[in-house]
Each structure stands twice: as structure tokens, then as C-alpha cells.
């Protein structure tokens, strides 16, 4: 007796829930394979191959029938009756820019499939680059060796000494590490310090510039420049005796006028004023491109922070937050 060759026209589709996801976000792909109702037999030993392109990182999957191996990208179905559709959903994180096409293909079937046109399907994602957003908050943190404690909240009221204009909301961003009395410690204006501080010639003030990337992507090659305030003189020896490690690459025996905290919870390091291999430098003139503020004629402190990842939680990851400090004397 001759057994006729059975044939089944399986149909494969693949779709994605969001064809233009943001970098760092997830995309969910849905794969279906259908044994048409017109079929007279069950499809057996079905294998579909789905190889992920670079830039998509597997996170999870849900399968209605059969088993899926995320390592090999193989979906195996023992049997699929006529009129039945099997579904596999896969969630992946988009990690790089550029269009990425993911194709699924039937690679095995006991029966003959007379129509190869619907044996494979593709879905394409074209990621969107969302820019970083670097918050900078400046505070007076020490006067004449005495720490300024607590947190002063900037407000948008022109007549108030704590007026910071439209930047007021930045002090209260939920991604700053908690508590703000530590992560944003200091005063906005010396007139608001209690007890009252009346600065005079010779007084020494420490300034702290806090930074936080609350955007949706990494900020790359970050350089922060702060001009020394008018009528003040940069203290180039401000941190010589501070008992913390020197930043890597500084000249041995050089003066330290800058401290840098590059990661939440870490120990600050001190940087030299010189143009050496560490991250900090004091400029009298010929300022780098990052110095776009108002030149007071008193020089500028520049720190090359490097890459600052975007915060996914308060102070997380650790290097999404940090600060820069320097000192100046009132003329």
C-alpha cells in the first residue's frame, strides 16, 4: 500500500508592539504559527528558528504551545491541529541604535509545506535616541571651615534670596539620592544661613556643584566648567591637607584645589590644578569649550567627569550622581 505524502500549508507571522522604541526600553515580539482549518491533518514536529540580531537583549518569553529555547532561538511544537494557532511572545531590551530586523523561519516539519511564501516573517524595530538631561545644582557648603548643614530649596520668586528662577523644580527631582540634606547639602545664598553670616574680606567659601543625569540615556564625555565668582580668588591649595586619595593621573607634589565625587556613596578624591592626567584643572585663561558661562576674570574650575549614566532610581546607578568642589577667598 502506498501512503500519500501529506501536505500542510502552515502560516507564520511576526509583529512587534512598538517599532520605534527608545534606547534602553523593551520591545515585545509576537510570533504565531497557524495550521489552517482547511487542513486535514495535524502538523507534527514543528520547529521555528528565530535568531536575534545584535542590539536586542532577551528578557522573557511566554509560549502557548511547545517550548522555546532562548539560547538557540528555537521554538519546538510537537503537534498542531487543524484550525489552531500557537503563539510565542518574546520581550527584549533595545540596547543600540540602528534598524534591527528579526526573522522567524520554519526549519522543520514532518509534513510537506507546498507554500513557502508564508513560512517566514520579519519584524523591524528602529530605536529612537532619547537625549540625556544633566541637572546641575550649586551650593555654598563650607564657610571658614564650618560646614553648612541642611538643604535649601530653590524657588522661582525673583524677590527671594533663594530664587533660582525656572530651575526651582530641579532641586526636587525624585532621582536625587535621599536625603537631600546630604545629597544637596548647602546654602543658595549666604544671607539665608542661620545664624547670619556676614562675609568679609579674607573669608573662605567652599562651593559644591552637584550633578545628576535624570534623562533617558547616558551623557557621554561630560565636562563641567564653573567660573570662580567675581571679587573672589581661587584657593589652589584648598584640599592639600585633606586626607583623601588623589585622583589618578595627577602630578606628584602638585597642589590640590578640587575634589570630585564620581559615584553616589563613594569617597571623594582630590584633583590638582594642573593640566595633568587627573580629571580636574584650574584655568586662568584660554578656557575649554565647556566654559560657556560669564567669565568673571577670576579663572575657572573644569572637571572632566566622563560618562554619566541615566538614573533609574534615586541615586541609582551610583555614578548617575556626584559633585565637584572648590574654594575661594573673598577679596
Secondary structure, 3 states (H helix, E strand, C coil): CCCCCCECCCEEEEEECCCCCECCCEEEEEEEEEECCCCCCCEEEEEEEECCCCCEEEEEEEECCCEEECCCCEEEEEEECCCEEEEEEEEEEECCCCEEEEEEEEEECCCECCCHHHCEEEEEEECECCCCCEEEEEEEEEECCEECCCECCCECCCCCCCECHHHHHHHHCCCCCCCHHHHCCEECCHHHCCCCCCCCCCCEEEEEEEEEECCCCCEEEEEEEEECCCCEEECCCCCCCCCCCECCCCCCCCCEEEEEECCCCCCCEEEECCCCCCCEEEECCCCCCCCCCCCCCCCEEEEEEEEECCCCECCECHHHEEEEEEEEEEC
